[in-house]
Amino acid sequence: MAWSAIKTEAIIMTSAPFREADRRYSALTRDFGKVVFTGRGARKGKAKLAAHLEPYAIVDLEIIRGRRSVTVISVERQHAFRSLMQDLDRRILTQASLSLIDKHLKEYDHDEILYHLVLDWMNFVDNQESIEKKQQVLLLGSFMLRLMQQLGYEVALADCIACKERIMPLAFRWHGGKGGLVCSDCVHKDGQEWFAARTIEEEAVKVLRFAREAAYEDIVSTNFERAHVEDFSRIVHDLMQYHLPMDTSTPFWRGLAV
């Protein structure tokens, strides 16, 4: 990617101390995908740009690339998600999603659809009056399924991942490593290929389908049993462990209570 300076709309995902007085930022940009850059002197009390480089806002960002680093040269806050800034539970939920995105995205992979997927998610969380803990885990898992889908990790929840035939009720098993449901006929035909496929409840499949396809507003208003939400969260984590570039056993819902 050849450029010296760029301007773009962005969402700051994460920040961390860097050297004595700087901060290292990771931003999801509308035009360039993920960009990592340095804020010179951002840890100093009088730093002009630092206040505008906090998460939970849409910013107009200008950065320049030198020989050894990428540095921010101007930033202007376009829109602040006020509820996210003021409410701890919303911040935890949103930061969990932004940290996961930061971990799984490569730099400069432009994906404007993904950018708007994240914007829609942040707008939803910002506009909700309150979200119960159980719904927070369900919503975050729902967001991760959509993120995986956009990144190319399609989870097979309607057709068999082997024969591609429609999955029938109570006639399937689950294989996280291969990315979805396999019909009972295929399991019986090739037991060695599908020895790791496991049984899951029909209700868990319903929750997976609903969480990936339904509007966030509908997810919040649906009261699934706690046991089904727990099963759902384990399945989503299983998928992430297999298919996303992560090396950790830490569950995606860390900081949230199931």
Stockholm file with secondary structure:
# STOCKHOLM 1.0

chainA/1-258         MAWSAIKTEAIIMTSAPFREADRRYSALTRDFGKVVFTGRGARKGKAKLAAHLEPYAIVDLEIIRGRRSVTVISVERQHAFRSLMQDLDRRILTQASLSLIDKHLKEYDHDEILYHLVLDWMNFVDNQESIEKKQQVLLLGSFMLRLMQQLGYEVALADCIACKERIMPLAFRWHGGKGGLVCSDCVHKDGQEWFAARTIEEEAVKVLRFAREAAYEDIVSTNFERAHVEDFSRIVHDLMQYHLPMDTSTPFWRGLAV
#=GR chainA/1-258 SS CCCSEEEEEEEEEEEEEETTTEEEEEEEETTTEEEEEEETTTTSTTCTTGGGGSSSEEEEEEEEECSSCEEEEEEEEEEECHHHHHCHHHHHHHHHHHHHHHHHCCBTCCCHHHHHHHHHHHHHHHHCSCCCHHHHHHHHHHHHHHHHHHTTCCCBSSBCTTTCCBCCTTCEEEETTTTEEEEHHHHHHTTTTTTTCBCCCHHHHHHHHHHHHSCHHHHHHCCCCHHHHHHHHHHHHHHHHHHSSCCCCCCTTTTSCC
#=GC SS_cons         CCCSEEEEEEEEEEEEEETTTEEEEEEEETTTEEEEEEETTTTSTTCTTGGGGSSSEEEEEEEEECSSCEEEEEEEEEEECHHHHHCHHHHHHHHHHHHHHHHHCCBTCCCHHHHHHHHHHHHHHHHCSCCCHHHHHHHHHHHHHHHHHHTTCCCBSSBCTTTCCBCCTTCEEEETTTTEEEEHHHHHHTTTTTTTCBCCCHHHHHHHHHHHHSCHHHHHHCCCCHHHHHHHHHHHHHHHHHHSSCCCCCCTTTTSCC
//
